[in-house]
């Protein structure tokens, strides 16, 4: 069996071994002939092809592509090894004089590979372009379109491209080969006619792959803007549709030290009417980004980082962000957001965000104080203040939330910014075992006209709050309620304690005030003309209820008849507390709760002065009291 198998293999291999040497010799001869022709062409090319011929060919190619007139002042250089290549120096591309003499740009050095065979046949074709230190100027017109060219092949291809059956379609007579284009140390200036802004891109390096006009494009561009390097990766299977301002499949990434963003989907450089796809962006240092962009947002220091990821699509006259994941510092939220834009009206952001845990302070800084910082823009008539450039109507919820030193749970809130007013409401929240609602409002003149704060707390554990805030001194420890109404005529972010006016109402159920012993207070008052409060701090004052009202103005609080009612004695206080310096000037009295026990516990008037938390108490003699012997 094995012998017969070897015989069959020998019969098959035998004929191959006979013709294989012949094939090898033939292939070697062909290879040598091709190599000889290649070397011969390279050697003879300088004598067969003139520099002027290739130079005029590339001049004609540039003019054909752009519709502008290409002028070459420097002497061209031809190279034939390893590939035929021409280098042109001092190239200027401008509109023909009879059409306006508009300058598109200049190129210090332009080199391109060309076909040696085509050149020998009297034709020129170029590929693999390299531009050294080009300086170009482009214009973005009122419709949002880039003035790519004047009347050349590129312009005709952009205007003649069609969208059929989900693909970009270009007539064959408008199609052409391009190849690869590289840019070194370039500069680009883009003038936006619509906004009047001028954008400068320096140190531009680019690597562009675009085999044919009708094919896909991919490009990597690195440029320096305002001293920061920015890398853009762009790819599209429909580049001509994109350059025409029509909807096109696009994949774009932006990378820098200040911002990382990626978009994949359908987009247009002219409008957002049919935008759809997925977007994600990360800002690791928000203050640095604002500094780089020349913007300023007061109070933004607490917002260090931000990121978002979302499906995005056009919706009516705006954009919808579905499946939105938003992060502000360490707080993350999910939800749905809408951006509405209408001609002559301010853009508006609306939607809902659900947080597991959040810090309200950076959220307020980011969305309430200066949502559109920067120079004022004209919307319809007249000039609008920066904050009037954007309206907001956002609903928030959070399982846990922090606002300064306060912690909330099960929070339901809303943010409304319209025209010259901003309102932030906490409609429902759990706070220290009770409930809290709040209303923050800023108004007038870019919100510099001031604002107001209204706060209501019901049945909260103020003993736990005092411990959390590490407050010192004899304070009421009880479950109670608070109404606070404050306002300021100054900008919210610049107002100090002395700029605030308002009123407070605080009342509680039973509780204690540690550090105040009513018996020791009477003993010290009977023995001394004045003494520190710490001398009567051996016990605590127990009370059944507390009721306090105060007004705030000019850096101080004026207390109106604060009543702290205990089972046997009642403590009454009134006067002024200068809370900027912790100074006190209060008149008080300690007397029997039950008038029938006035003889046993006679009224004890006193004056409280000094500073918190250990002021000095000075008893005040009664006018009708008998003189001491």
ABEGO torsion letter per residue (X at the ends): XAAAAAAAAAAAAAAAAAAAAAAAAAAAAAAAAAAAAAAAAAAAAAAABBAAAAAAAAAAAAAAAAGBBBBBABBBBBBAOABBBBBBBGBBBBBBAAAGGBBAEBBABBBBBBBAAAAAAGBBBBBGBBBBGBBBBBBBBAAGBBBABAABAAAAAAAABBBBGGBBBBBAAABBBAEBBBBBGBBBBBBBAAAGBBBBBBGBBBBBBBABAABBBBBBBBBBBGGBBBBBBBBBABAAAAAAGBBBBBBBBBBBAABBBBBBEBBBAABAAABBEBBBBBBABAAAAAAAAGBBBBGAAABABBBBBBBBBBBEABBBBBGBBBBBEABBBBEBBBBBBBBGBBBBBBEBBBBABBBAAAAAAAAAABABBEBBBBAABEBBBAAAABBBBBBBBBABBBBEABBBBGBBBBBBBBEABBBBBBABBBBGGBBBBBBBBBBEGGGAAEBBBBBBBBGBBAAAAAAAAGBBEBBBBBBBBBBBBBBBABBAAABBAAABBEBBBBBBBBBBBBGBBAAAAAAAAAABABBBAAAAAABBBBBABBBBBBBBBGGBBBBBGBBBBBAABBBBBBEBBBAAAGBBBBBBBBBBABAAAAAABBBBBBBBBEBOABBBBBBBBBAABBBBX
